[in-house]
């Protein structure tokens, strides 16, 4: 006798809800999902809302003999269901898509459900799609969506009606978990512990902080941890990730609202994280409603490869997820990698094909690093100097004992000077110092190393002599001997003071370029000022420079040369050079290094001479708008054809004289230093409403990025959040944590109620609020 057993259906495959495409044309049919997963897909799309790229430049098509396009005002009239596909340039219905599997033959021929609607001259079709009958397919689908999101109407909840007491307790322990998550996100701390068992003495930050919170609040203590239902404690890792995702989405939503569907700039860079995954960080630059320039972090995206096409695809997905359009881009900021700035196949060119006004600016801070590096690579003696500094750091920094010895010797000398009255005392003065190791990619850190070397020179010499005389490692003793020999030469003192001079002039520029609110015109002005300072030092700074060299040599008993004597090349000491020391060090070294710097500045910062920036300079408020040029500003509008129509350009031509007279006679516009100040004061005085076209020009000028320093800071934060001990953190959880950690100011504005609402809507919860 055969026993027939019912075969179990295979479990549904795992899916990532965050990877569901936002563009209606890219979505799979709802029928393609496993029946048990369709409600999850529907709920995710309902939480996101319909895809409405309000900033998109909608494509015009010829209908009859008239060009027609989608009307963005329809988003306001039919905002709960109408969505637009950027890929197909057609309109669709979200409700009907989600419940297409229950349509049967009803609604199957409706273009909003199948091929997409594009008869832009027939606006009445939108009302016809909804239908007058309450039982139309669209209205039935809408009711099903509302029932799906109204968890209290489900059969599961109908069988388990919760009392008000249960709901109140649930809200208390959910709020406690949210508060704990908020603190951990704010500080960038890990959530989980290595051992979270009952016997563990450290169950991780989340559980330990929740336990501490319960100990301080009797109301919370009664309903959390052991006092909460075993199947609904709100402390599991999936719950923690859901809460973090809710915070991240609320922060991002606030940033998108802050942008207000206006134009913005894009800053992108990529870097490997602690688990050697290539992560792409995305930052938006925009002007908020107060006229203040903001750079906001949106998230990191794991990219399998760093080709321009791969990066462009990731950016497209991100834009589609938040209903943004590349047509609104007015600036791109990347480093100098070929996959980024390539004129033909780089990310820059791919975006320019979709948004012709998204002008690219090579990161100014990165260009400055290349300027400083050029000297070390091209000038032999300067390269040798930095090689010796590298050896010094390896010898002195090889052991804690040697570092402590430097600190102790320096402390004794400081105490001696204080007792002799040579130096003053006070808060923040005479701090403990050590020789700082410079970074590989930031030449600004070399400047700090050289400053420390100059200040700790006598202490370092004593330690090197100790290593040379009493060291046990033969190699280190030989290296210490070589460094000491080099330290007592005139070349060392000369190049130490020369590099301090050059790097000191560029260090202030480097710091200024890394400000988030820095505008392109002010950055160019700072570059020009630095070049002028370098030229001034080259022309008139030799005597002052040699005075510093002589002072250092006398103070530390290092070698000093007579400038009138013949120069002896240490590489060929027997061969006569035929030049004096003065000629070699002044012409071949001092002038050559400074000329290299000036040449690199001219070659690297080629944006200074571009027509776009020359036109923008006419907006500058410096010296009572001295650079104002009406023809240049009218020409500037031609660089942004999507922002200024022909009629607006003609109107601007007449408005500019009125604008100039208005701001010149207003004392509130005196002493403004940059475009950022001008935009802020225009909003404060409400003149952005009186001169909207001028303010629009001002915004596109401010959006043009200066440096990718904000993106670099995001990677620094990533290395803080994802460490070698925390290297298994998932990509989505990493991005969520980083958004909250970096944008703390926005995180603090997110309320618990908004997080609870999003959390409850994410999936079916055991308790319905």
C-alpha positions as CSV (number, residue, x, y, z in Angstrom):
1,X,0.0,0.0,0.0
2,X,1.5,3.3,-1.1
3,X,1.2,6.3,1.1
4,X,1.0,9.5,-0.9
5,X,2.5,12.4,0.9
6,X,1.9,16.0,-0.1
7,X,5.2,17.5,-1.3
8,X,6.2,20.7,0.5
9,X,6.7,23.7,-1.6
10,X,10.3,25.0,-1.6
11,X,11.0,28.0,0.7
12,X,11.0,31.4,-1.1
13,X,14.5,32.7,-2.0
14,X,16.0,35.4,0.1
15,X,15.6,38.9,-1.3
16,X,17.1,42.3,-0.4
17,X,14.2,44.7,-0.1
18,X,16.5,47.7,-0.4
19,X,17.7,46.5,-3.9
20,X,14.2,46.6,-5.3
21,X,14.3,49.0,-8.3
22,X,12.5,52.3,-7.8
23,X,11.9,53.1,-11.5
24,X,8.6,51.5,-12.6
25,X,10.0,50.3,-15.9
26,X,12.8,48.4,-14.2
27,X,10.5,46.4,-11.8
28,X,9.7,42.8,-12.3
29,X,6.0,41.8,-12.4
30,X,4.6,41.2,-8.9
31,X,3.6,37.7,-10.2
32,X,7.3,36.8,-10.5
33,X,7.7,37.0,-6.7
34,X,7.0,34.0,-4.4
35,X,3.4,34.2,-3.1
36,X,4.6,34.4,0.5
37,X,6.8,37.4,-0.3
38,X,4.5,39.5,-2.3
39,X,3.1,41.4,0.7
40,X,6.7,42.2,1.8
41,X,7.4,43.6,-1.7
42,X,4.1,45.6,-1.6
43,X,4.8,47.0,1.8
44,X,8.3,48.1,0.9
45,X,7.0,50.0,-2.2
46,X,4.2,51.6,-0.2
47,X,6.7,52.8,2.4
48,X,8.9,54.3,-0.3
49,X,5.9,55.9,-2.1
50,X,5.5,56.3,-5.8
51,X,8.5,57.1,-7.9
52,X,8.1,60.9,-8.5
53,X,11.3,62.5,-9.9
54,X,10.0,66.1,-9.5
55,X,13.3,67.6,-10.6
56,X,13.5,65.6,-13.8
57,X,13.5,67.4,-17.2
58,X,10.5,65.6,-18.7
59,X,10.9,64.6,-22.3
60,X,8.8,66.3,-24.9
61,X,7.1,64.3,-27.7
62,X,5.3,65.4,-30.7
63,X,1.5,64.8,-30.5
64,X,0.0,66.0,-33.7
65,X,2.0,69.2,-34.5
66,X,2.4,70.2,-30.8
67,X,5.2,69.2,-28.4
68,X,3.8,67.8,-25.2
69,X,5.3,66.5,-22.0
70,X,4.3,65.2,-18.5
71,X,3.0,67.9,-16.2
72,X,4.8,67.8,-12.8
73,X,1.6,69.4,-11.2
74,X,-0.1,66.0,-11.7
75,X,2.2,64.7,-8.8
76,X,0.3,67.0,-6.5
77,X,-3.1,66.1,-7.8
78,X,-2.5,62.3,-7.9
79,X,0.4,62.1,-5.4
80,X,-0.6,58.8,-3.7
81,X,-0.5,56.6,-6.8
82,X,1.0,58.4,-9.9
83,X,4.6,57.6,-10.7
84,X,6.9,58.4,-13.6
85,X,9.5,56.2,-15.3
86,X,12.7,58.1,-16.2
87,X,13.8,55.2,-18.3
88,X,10.7,54.9,-20.5
89,X,9.5,58.6,-20.0
90,X,6.0,57.2,-19.2
91,X,3.6,57.3,-16.3
92,X,2.4,54.3,-14.3
93,X,0.1,53.5,-11.3
94,X,1.7,52.2,-8.1
95,X,-1.6,50.7,-6.7
96,X,-2.5,48.8,-9.8
97,X,1.1,47.4,-10.2
98,X,1.1,46.1,-6.6
99,X,-2.2,44.1,-7.0
100,X,-1.9,43.2,-10.7
101,X,-2.0,39.5,-9.7
102,X,-5.6,40.0,-8.5
103,X,-6.7,41.9,-11.6
104,X,-7.9,39.1,-13.7
105,X,-9.1,40.7,-17.0
106,X,-10.1,43.9,-15.2
107,X,-7.7,46.8,-15.9
108,X,-5.4,44.6,-17.9
109,X,-5.5,46.9,-20.9
110,X,-5.1,50.1,-19.0
111,X,-1.8,51.8,-20.1
112,X,-1.1,52.9,-16.5
113,X,-0.8,49.2,-15.7
114,X,0.8,47.7,-18.7
115,X,2.8,49.7,-21.3
116,X,2.8,53.1,-19.5
117,X,0.8,56.3,-20.2
118,X,2.2,59.0,-22.4
119,X,-0.8,60.7,-24.0
120,X,0.1,64.0,-22.3
121,X,-2.7,65.9,-24.2
122,X,-5.4,63.8,-22.6
123,X,-5.2,64.8,-18.9
124,X,-8.7,63.4,-18.4
125,X,-7.3,59.9,-18.7
126,X,-5.9,60.2,-15.2
127,X,-9.4,60.6,-13.8
128,X,-10.7,57.9,-16.0
129,X,-8.1,55.5,-14.7
130,X,-9.2,56.1,-11.1
131,X,-12.8,55.7,-12.2
132,X,-16.1,57.0,-10.7
133,X,-17.1,53.6,-9.5
134,X,-15.9,52.8,-6.0
135,X,-15.4,49.2,-7.1
136,X,-13.1,50.1,-10.1
137,X,-9.9,48.1,-10.3
138,X,-7.9,51.2,-9.2
139,X,-10.0,51.9,-6.1
140,X,-10.1,48.2,-5.2
141,X,-6.3,48.1,-5.4
142,X,-6.1,51.3,-3.3
143,X,-8.2,49.7,-0.6
144,X,-6.1,46.6,-0.6
145,X,-3.0,48.7,-0.2
146,X,-4.6,50.6,2.7
147,X,-5.6,47.3,4.4
148,X,-2.1,46.0,3.9
149,X,-0.6,49.0,5.7
150,X,-3.3,48.9,8.4
151,X,-1.9,46.0,10.4
152,X,-4.8,46.0,12.8
153,X,-7.1,44.8,10.0
154,X,-5.2,41.6,9.3
155,X,-6.5,38.2,10.4
156,X,-3.5,37.7,12.7
157,X,-4.3,40.8,14.6
158,X,-8.0,40.3,14.6
159,X,-7.4,37.0,16.5
160,X,-5.1,38.7,19.0
161,X,-6.5,42.0,19.9
162,X,-4.1,43.9,22.2
163,X,-5.3,45.8,25.1
164,X,-4.3,49.4,25.7
165,X,-1.9,48.3,28.5
166,X,-0.1,45.9,26.1
167,X,0.2,48.7,23.5
168,X,1.5,51.2,26.1
169,X,4.1,48.7,27.4
170,X,5.2,47.9,23.8
171,X,5.6,51.7,23.1
172,X,7.8,52.1,26.2
173,X,10.2,49.2,25.4
174,X,10.3,50.2,21.7
175,X,11.2,53.8,22.7
176,X,13.9,52.5,25.0
177,X,15.4,50.5,22.2
178,X,15.2,53.5,19.9
179,X,16.9,55.8,22.5
180,X,19.7,53.3,23.0
181,X,20.2,53.0,19.2
182,X,20.2,56.8,18.8
183,X,23.1,57.1,21.3
184,X,25.1,54.3,19.7
185,X,24.6,55.8,16.3
186,X,25.5,59.3,17.5
187,X,28.8,58.0,18.9
188,X,29.6,55.5,16.1
189,X,29.7,52.6,18.5
190,X,29.1,48.9,17.8
191,X,25.8,47.4,18.8
192,X,26.5,43.7,19.4
193,X,28.9,41.9,21.7
194,X,31.1,38.9,21.2
195,X,29.1,36.9,23.8
196,X,25.5,38.0,24.5
197,X,24.5,35.0,26.6
198,X,23.0,35.3,30.1
199,X,26.3,34.3,31.7
200,X,28.3,36.9,29.8
201,X,29.6,39.9,31.8
202,X,29.6,42.1,28.7
203,X,26.7,41.5,26.4
204,X,27.6,44.3,24.0
205,X,26.8,48.0,24.0
206,X,23.1,47.8,23.0
207,X,22.1,45.3,25.7
208,X,24.3,46.8,28.4
209,X,23.1,50.4,27.7
210,X,19.5,49.1,27.7
211,X,20.2,47.4,31.0
212,X,21.6,50.6,32.4
213,X,18.6,52.6,31.2
214,X,16.3,50.2,32.9
215,X,18.3,50.6,36.1
216,X,17.7,54.3,36.0
217,X,14.0,54.3,35.1
218,X,11.5,52.1,37.0
219,X,8.9,52.5,34.2
220,X,11.3,51.1,31.6
221,X,12.6,48.4,33.9
222,X,9.1,46.9,34.3
223,X,8.7,46.2,30.6
224,X,12.2,45.5,29.1
225,X,14.6,42.6,28.9
226,X,13.4,39.8,31.2
227,X,10.1,41.6,31.9
228,X,9.3,41.8,28.2
229,X,7.5,38.9,26.4
230,X,10.1,36.3,25.3
231,X,8.9,36.5,21.7
232,X,8.9,40.3,21.5
233,X,11.7,41.9,23.4
234,X,12.8,44.3,20.7
235,X,16.5,43.5,21.3
236,X,17.4,41.0,18.5
237,X,19.9,41.9,15.8
238,X,17.3,42.1,13.1
239,X,15.3,44.6,15.2
240,X,18.4,46.6,15.9
241,X,19.1,46.8,12.2
242,X,15.5,47.8,11.4
243,X,15.6,50.6,13.9
244,X,19.0,51.8,12.5
245,X,17.6,51.7,9.0
246,X,14.6,53.8,10.1
247,X,16.9,56.4,11.6
248,X,19.0,56.4,8.4
249,X,15.9,56.8,6.1
250,X,14.5,59.6,8.3
251,X,17.9,61.4,8.1
252,X,18.1,61.0,4.4
253,X,14.5,62.1,4.0
254,X,15.3,65.3,5.9
255,X,18.3,66.0,3.7
256,X,16.2,65.5,0.5
257,X,13.5,67.8,1.9
258,X,16.3,70.3,2.7
259,X,17.3,70.2,-1.0
260,X,13.7,71.1,-1.9
261,X,13.8,69.7,-5.4
262,X,16.4,72.3,-6.3
263,X,19.7,72.0,-8.3
264,X,22.7,70.4,-6.5
265,X,26.2,69.2,-7.0
266,X,27.6,65.7,-6.7
267,X,30.8,64.7,-4.9
268,X,32.0,61.0,-5.2
269,X,35.1,59.0,-4.2
270,X,35.8,55.4,-3.5
271,X,38.0,53.6,-1.0
272,X,38.4,50.1,0.5
273,X,37.0,49.4,3.9
274,X,38.4,47.2,6.7
275,X,37.2,44.0,4.9
276,X,38.8,45.1,1.6
277,X,35.4,45.9,0.0
278,X,35.4,48.9,-2.4
279,X,32.9,51.4,-1.1
280,X,31.7,54.5,-3.0
281,X,30.8,57.5,-0.8
282,X,28.2,60.0,-2.2
283,X,27.8,63.6,-0.9
284,X,25.4,66.2,-2.2
285,X,26.3,69.9,-2.3
286,X,23.4,72.4,-2.3
287,X,22.2,75.8,-1.1
288,X,19.4,75.6,1.6
289,X,16.5,77.9,2.0
290,X,18.6,80.2,4.2
291,X,21.2,80.7,1.5
292,X,23.8,78.6,3.3
293,X,26.0,76.1,1.3
294,X,25.6,72.6,2.7
295,X,27.4,69.4,1.9
296,X,25.4,66.4,3.1
297,X,26.5,62.7,3.2
298,X,23.9,60.4,1.6
299,X,25.5,57.0,2.0
300,X,28.1,54.5,0.9
301,X,27.5,51.9,-1.9
302,X,29.5,48.7,-2.3
303,X,30.7,48.5,-5.9
304,X,32.1,45.3,-7.3
305,X,34.4,47.2,-9.6
306,X,35.5,50.8,-10.0
307,X,34.9,51.2,-13.7
308,X,33.0,54.3,-14.7
309,X,30.0,52.3,-15.9
310,X,29.8,50.5,-12.6
311,X,29.9,53.7,-10.6
312,X,27.4,55.4,-12.9
313,X,25.0,52.4,-12.4
314,X,25.3,52.7,-8.6
315,X,24.6,56.4,-8.8
316,X,21.5,55.8,-11.0
317,X,20.1,53.3,-8.5
318,X,20.7,55.8,-5.6
319,X,19.0,58.6,-7.5
320,X,16.0,56.4,-8.5
321,X,15.6,55.3,-4.9
322,X,15.1,58.8,-3.6
323,X,13.3,60.2,-6.7
324,X,16.1,62.4,-7.8
325,X,17.1,63.3,-11.3
326,X,20.5,63.7,-12.9
327,X,19.0,66.6,-14.9
328,X,19.2,68.7,-11.6
329,X,23.0,68.2,-11.3
330,X,25.0,71.4,-11.7
331,X,28.4,70.3,-10.6
332,X,30.7,67.3,-10.2
333,X,33.6,66.9,-7.9
334,X,36.1,64.0,-8.0
335,X,39.8,63.3,-7.6
336,X,42.1,62.9,-10.6
337,X,41.5,59.2,-11.3
338,X,40.9,58.3,-14.9
339,X,37.7,56.4,-14.2
340,X,36.4,59.6,-12.6
341,X,37.5,62.5,-14.7
342,X,38.0,60.8,-18.1
343,X,36.8,63.1,-20.9
344,X,35.5,60.3,-23.0
345,X,34.6,57.3,-20.8
346,X,34.9,58.6,-17.3
347,X,32.1,59.1,-14.8
348,X,32.3,62.8,-15.6
349,X,31.5,62.3,-19.3
350,X,28.7,59.8,-18.6
351,X,26.9,62.3,-16.4
352,X,27.6,65.2,-18.8
353,X,25.7,63.2,-21.5
354,X,22.6,63.4,-19.3
355,X,23.1,66.8,-17.7
356,X,25.1,69.2,-19.9
357,X,25.4,71.8,-17.1
358,X,26.9,69.4,-14.5
359,X,30.4,71.0,-14.9
360,X,33.4,69.0,-13.5
361,X,35.9,70.5,-11.1
362,X,39.0,68.5,-10.2
363,X,39.3,68.6,-6.3
364,X,41.4,71.6,-5.4
365,X,42.8,70.0,-2.3
366,X,44.0,67.0,-4.3
367,X,45.6,69.3,-6.9
368,X,47.4,71.1,-4.1
369,X,48.8,67.8,-2.8
370,X,50.1,67.1,-6.3
371,X,51.7,70.5,-6.4
372,X,53.6,69.9,-3.2
373,X,54.6,66.3,-4.1
374,X,56.0,67.5,-7.5
375,X,59.0,69.2,-5.7
376,X,59.9,66.1,-3.8
377,X,59.7,64.0,-7.0
378,X,61.5,66.4,-9.4
379,X,64.2,68.0,-7.2
380,X,66.9,65.5,-6.2
381,X,68.1,67.3,-3.0
382,X,64.6,67.7,-1.7
383,X,63.8,64.1,-2.4
384,X,67.0,63.1,-0.5
385,X,65.9,65.3,2.4
386,X,62.5,63.5,2.7
387,X,64.2,60.1,2.4
388,X,66.4,61.0,5.4
389,X,63.3,62.1,7.4
390,X,61.7,58.8,6.6
391,X,64.8,56.9,7.9
392,X,64.8,59.1,11.0
393,X,61.1,58.2,11.8
394,X,61.9,54.5,11.4
395,X,64.9,54.7,13.7
396,X,63.4,57.0,16.5
397,X,59.9,55.7,16.2
398,X,60.8,52.0,16.2
399,X,60.5,51.6,20.0
400,X,58.4,53.2,22.7
401,X,61.6,53.6,24.8
402,X,63.1,56.0,22.3
403,X,59.9,58.0,21.9
404,X,59.6,58.3,25.7
405,X,63.3,59.4,25.9
406,X,62.6,62.3,23.4
407,X,59.5,63.3,25.4
408,X,61.4,63.2,28.7
409,X,64.4,65.2,27.4
410,X,62.0,67.8,25.9
411,X,60.1,68.0,29.2
412,X,63.3,68.7,31.2
413,X,64.3,71.4,28.8
414,X,60.9,73.1,29.0
415,X,61.1,73.0,32.8
416,X,64.5,74.6,32.7
417,X,63.3,77.4,30.4
418,X,60.3,78.0,32.6
419,X,62.5,78.3,35.7
420,X,64.8,80.7,33.9
421,X,61.8,82.8,32.7
422,X,62.5,82.2,29.0
423,X,59.0,80.9,28.2
424,X,55.6,81.7,29.6
425,X,53.1,79.2,31.2
426,X,49.4,79.0,30.7
427,X,46.5,76.9,29.6
428,X,47.3,75.0,26.4
429,X,51.0,76.0,26.5
430,X,54.1,73.8,26.7
431,X,52.2,70.6,25.9
432,X,54.0,67.2,25.7
433,X,55.3,66.7,22.1
434,X,56.6,63.7,20.1
435,X,57.8,63.3,16.5
436,X,54.6,62.8,14.4
437,X,54.7,60.3,11.5
438,X,53.2,61.9,8.3
439,X,50.4,60.3,6.3
440,X,51.1,58.7,2.9
441,X,48.4,60.7,1.0
442,X,48.3,64.0,2.9
443,X,51.4,66.2,2.5
444,X,50.0,68.6,4.9
445,X,51.0,66.2,7.7
446,X,54.6,66.4,6.5
447,X,54.5,70.1,7.5
448,X,53.6,69.1,11.1
449,X,56.4,66.6,11.1
450,X,58.9,69.2,10.1
451,X,57.6,71.6,12.7
452,X,58.1,69.0,15.4
453,X,61.5,68.1,14.1
454,X,62.6,71.8,14.3
455,X,61.2,72.1,17.9
456,X,62.6,68.8,19.1
457,X,65.8,68.9,17.2
458,X,68.2,69.0,20.2
459,X,66.3,66.2,21.9
460,X,66.3,64.0,18.8
461,X,70.1,64.5,18.4
462,X,70.6,63.3,22.0
463,X,68.5,60.2,21.3
464,X,70.4,59.5,18.0
465,X,73.7,59.7,19.8
466,X,72.4,57.3,22.4
467,X,71.4,54.8,19.7
468,X,74.7,55.2,17.9
469,X,76.8,54.6,21.1
470,X,74.7,52.1,23.0
471,X,72.2,50.6,20.5
472,X,72.2,46.8,20.2
473,X,70.9,46.7,16.6
474,X,73.8,47.2,14.2
475,X,71.6,48.4,11.4
476,X,69.9,51.0,13.6
477,X,73.3,52.2,14.9
478,X,74.6,52.7,11.3
479,X,71.4,54.5,10.4
480,X,71.7,56.8,13.5
481,X,75.3,57.6,12.5
482,X,74.2,58.5,8.9
483,X,71.4,60.7,10.2
484,X,73.6,62.5,12.7
485,X,76.2,63.1,10.0
486,X,73.4,64.5,7.7
487,X,72.0,66.6,10.5
488,X,75.2,68.5,10.9
489,X,75.5,69.5,7.2
490,X,74.4,72.8,5.8
491,X,72.2,71.0,3.3
492,X,69.9,69.6,6.0
493,X,69.3,73.0,7.7
494,X,68.8,74.7,4.3
495,X,66.2,72.2,3.0
496,X,64.5,72.0,6.4
497,X,63.9,75.8,6.4
498,X,63.0,75.8,2.7
499,X,60.4,73.1,3.1
500,X,59.0,74.8,6.2
501,X,58.7,78.0,4.2
502,X,57.0,76.4,1.1
503,X,54.7,74.2,3.1
504,X,53.8,77.0,5.5
505,X,52.6,79.1,2.6
506,X,50.5,76.2,1.2
507,X,49.2,74.9,4.5
508,X,46.8,77.7,5.1
509,X,45.5,77.3,1.6
510,X,45.0,73.5,2.2
511,X,43.0,74.1,5.3
512,X,40.8,76.8,3.6
513,X,40.1,74.5,0.6
514,X,38.7,71.8,2.9
515,X,35.9,74.0,4.3
516,X,32.5,72.7,3.5
517,X,31.1,76.1,2.7
518,X,34.0,77.2,0.5
519,X,32.9,78.6,-2.8
520,X,34.8,78.3,-6.1
521,X,35.6,82.0,-6.5
522,X,37.0,82.3,-3.0
523,X,39.1,79.2,-3.6
524,X,40.5,80.7,-6.8
525,X,41.3,83.9,-5.0
526,X,43.1,82.0,-2.3
527,X,45.1,80.1,-5.0
528,X,46.1,83.4,-6.6
529,X,47.1,84.9,-3.3
530,X,49.3,81.9,-2.5
531,X,51.0,82.2,-5.9
532,X,51.6,85.9,-5.2
533,X,53.2,85.1,-1.9
534,X,55.4,82.4,-3.4
535,X,56.5,84.9,-6.1
536,X,57.2,87.6,-3.5
537,X,59.3,85.2,-1.5
538,X,61.2,84.2,-4.6
539,X,61.9,87.9,-5.5
540,X,62.6,89.4,-2.1
541,X,62.7,86.6,0.5
542,X,66.3,85.3,0.2
543,X,67.8,87.5,2.9
544,X,65.1,86.7,5.4
545,X,65.3,83.1,4.6
546,X,69.1,82.9,5.1
547,X,68.6,84.7,8.4
548,X,66.5,81.8,9.6
549,X,69.0,79.3,8.4
550,X,71.8,81.0,10.2
551,X,69.8,81.3,13.4
552,X,69.0,77.6,13.4
553,X,72.7,76.7,12.7
554,X,74.0,78.9,15.5
555,X,71.4,77.6,18.0
556,X,72.1,73.9,17.3
557,X,75.8,74.0,16.3
558,X,75.3,72.7,12.8
559,X,77.5,73.3,9.8
560,X,77.4,76.8,8.1
561,X,79.0,77.6,4.8
562,X,80.7,80.8,3.5
563,X,78.6,81.8,0.5
564,X,81.6,83.4,-1.3
565,X,83.6,80.1,-1.5
566,X,83.4,77.7,-4.4
567,X,80.6,75.1,-4.2
568,X,81.8,71.5,-3.7
569,X,79.4,68.8,-5.0
570,X,79.4,66.1,-2.3
571,X,78.8,63.5,-5.1
572,X,81.9,64.6,-7.0
573,X,84.1,66.4,-4.4
574,X,87.2,66.4,-6.6
575,X,85.6,68.0,-9.6
576,X,85.5,71.8,-9.7
577,X,82.0,73.2,-10.2
578,X,83.0,76.7,-11.1
579,X,80.2,78.3,-9.1
580,X,80.0,79.7,-5.6
581,X,77.9,78.4,-2.7
582,X,75.7,81.5,-3.1
583,X,74.9,80.7,-6.7
584,X,74.2,77.1,-6.0
585,X,71.9,77.5,-3.0
586,X,70.2,80.7,-4.2
587,X,69.8,79.9,-8.0
588,X,70.0,76.1,-8.3
589,X,68.0,75.4,-5.1
590,X,66.0,78.3,-3.7
591,X,64.9,79.8,-7.0
592,X,64.5,76.4,-8.7
593,X,62.2,75.0,-5.9
594,X,60.0,78.1,-5.8
595,X,59.8,78.2,-9.7
596,X,58.7,74.5,-9.6
597,X,56.0,75.4,-7.2
598,X,54.8,78.3,-9.3
599,X,54.9,76.3,-12.5
600,X,52.9,73.4,-10.9
601,X,50.3,75.9,-9.6
602,X,49.9,77.3,-13.1
603,X,49.7,73.8,-14.7
604,X,47.4,72.2,-12.1
605,X,44.9,74.9,-11.4
606,X,43.9,75.5,-15.0
607,X,40.3,76.1,-13.9
608,X,41.4,79.7,-13.0
609,X,41.5,80.7,-16.6
610,X,38.2,79.0,-17.7
611,X,35.5,81.2,-19.2
612,X,32.9,79.8,-16.8
613,X,34.7,80.9,-13.7
614,X,35.7,84.3,-15.2
615,X,32.0,84.9,-15.8
616,X,31.2,83.8,-12.2
617,X,33.7,86.3,-10.8
618,X,31.3,89.1,-11.9
619,X,29.0,88.1,-9.0
620,X,31.7,88.7,-6.4
621,X,30.6,91.2,-3.7
622,X,34.2,92.1,-2.7
623,X,35.0,95.9,-2.8
624,X,31.4,96.9,-3.3
625,X,30.9,94.7,-6.3
626,X,33.9,96.1,-8.1
627,X,34.1,93.1,-10.5
628,X,30.5,93.4,-11.6
629,X,30.1,93.0,-15.4
630,X,26.6,92.7,-16.8
631,X,27.7,91.2,-20.1
632,X,29.7,88.5,-18.3
633,X,26.6,87.5,-16.2
634,X,24.4,87.3,-19.2
635,X,27.0,85.1,-20.8
636,X,27.0,83.0,-17.7
637,X,23.3,82.1,-18.2
638,X,24.2,80.5,-21.5
639,X,26.2,77.9,-19.6
640,X,23.0,76.8,-17.9
641,X,20.4,76.6,-20.7
642,X,18.1,74.4,-18.6
643,X,17.9,77.0,-15.8
644,X,17.4,80.1,-17.9
645,X,15.0,80.3,-20.8
646,X,15.5,82.8,-23.7
647,X,12.8,85.1,-22.1
648,X,14.5,85.0,-18.7
649,X,17.9,85.8,-20.2
650,X,16.4,88.9,-21.8
651,X,14.7,89.8,-18.6
652,X,18.0,89.3,-16.6
653,X,19.7,91.8,-18.9
654,X,17.3,94.5,-17.7
655,X,17.2,93.4,-14.0
656,X,21.0,93.4,-13.4
657,X,21.4,97.2,-13.3
658,X,18.5,97.5,-10.8
659,X,20.1,94.7,-8.7
660,X,23.5,96.4,-8.7
661,X,22.0,99.8,-7.7
662,X,19.9,98.1,-5.0
663,X,22.7,96.2,-3.2
664,X,25.2,99.0,-3.5
665,X,22.9,101.4,-1.7
666,X,22.1,98.9,1.0
667,X,24.6,99.1,3.9
668,X,23.9,95.4,4.8
669,X,25.7,94.4,1.6
670,X,29.0,96.2,2.5
671,X,32.1,94.3,3.6
672,X,30.9,91.0,2.2
673,X,33.8,88.6,1.6
674,X,32.5,85.8,-0.6
675,X,29.5,84.5,-2.6
676,X,28.3,82.5,0.4
677,X,28.0,85.7,2.4
678,X,26.1,87.3,-0.5
679,X,23.6,84.5,-0.8
680,X,23.0,84.4,3.0
681,X,22.4,88.2,3.2
682,X,20.1,88.1,0.1
683,X,17.9,85.6,1.9
684,X,18.0,87.5,5.2
685,X,17.0,90.8,3.4
686,X,14.4,89.0,1.2
687,X,16.2,90.3,-1.9
688,X,16.3,86.8,-3.3
689,X,12.6,87.2,-4.0
690,X,13.1,90.7,-5.6
691,X,15.9,89.4,-7.8
692,X,15.2,85.7,-8.3
693,X,17.2,85.4,-11.5
694,X,20.3,86.8,-9.9
695,X,19.9,84.5,-6.9
696,X,19.5,81.6,-9.3
697,X,22.8,82.5,-10.9
698,X,24.3,82.8,-7.4
699,X,23.1,79.3,-6.4
700,X,24.6,77.5,-9.5
701,X,27.9,79.3,-8.8
702,X,27.9,78.2,-5.1
703,X,27.0,74.6,-6.0
704,X,30.1,74.1,-8.1
705,X,32.3,71.9,-5.8
706,X,35.7,73.0,-4.6
707,X,37.2,69.9,-2.9
708,X,36.2,66.4,-2.0
709,X,37.4,66.8,1.6
710,X,33.9,66.0,2.9
711,X,34.0,62.7,1.1
712,X,37.4,62.0,2.6
713,X,36.1,62.7,6.1
714,X,33.4,60.1,5.4
715,X,36.0,57.5,4.8
716,X,37.7,58.5,8.0
717,X,34.3,57.9,9.7
718,X,34.0,54.6,7.9
719,X,37.3,53.5,9.4
720,X,36.0,54.4,12.8
721,X,32.7,52.5,12.4
722,X,34.0,49.5,10.5
723,X,37.2,48.3,12.1
724,X,39.2,45.1,11.9
725,X,37.3,43.8,14.9
726,X,34.0,44.8,13.3
727,X,34.8,43.8,9.7
728,X,31.7,41.6,9.1
729,X,29.2,44.4,9.3
730,X,26.8,44.3,6.3
731,X,26.9,46.9,3.5
732,X,23.4,48.3,4.2
733,X,23.9,48.4,8.0
734,X,27.3,50.1,7.4
735,X,25.7,52.8,5.2
736,X,22.9,53.3,7.7
737,X,25.3,53.7,10.6
738,X,27.5,56.1,8.7
739,X,24.6,58.3,7.6
740,X,23.5,58.8,11.2
741,X,27.1,59.1,12.6
742,X,28.2,61.7,10.0
743,X,25.0,63.7,9.9
744,X,24.6,64.0,13.7
745,X,23.0,67.4,13.4
746,X,20.2,66.0,11.3
747,X,20.0,62.9,13.4
748,X,19.2,65.0,16.5
749,X,16.1,66.4,14.7
750,X,14.6,63.0,14.0
751,X,11.8,62.2,16.5
752,X,11.1,58.9,18.1
753,X,7.6,59.0,16.8
754,X,8.7,59.2,13.2
755,X,11.1,56.3,13.7
756,X,8.2,54.3,15.4
757,X,5.9,54.9,12.5
758,X,8.4,53.9,9.9
759,X,9.4,50.8,12.0
760,X,5.8,49.7,12.3
761,X,5.2,50.1,8.6
762,X,8.4,48.1,7.6
763,X,6.8,44.7,8.3
764,X,4.2,42.8,10.2
765,X,4.7,43.5,14.0
766,X,3.3,41.5,16.9
767,X,1.8,44.6,18.4
768,X,-0.1,47.2,16.3
769,X,0.0,50.8,17.4
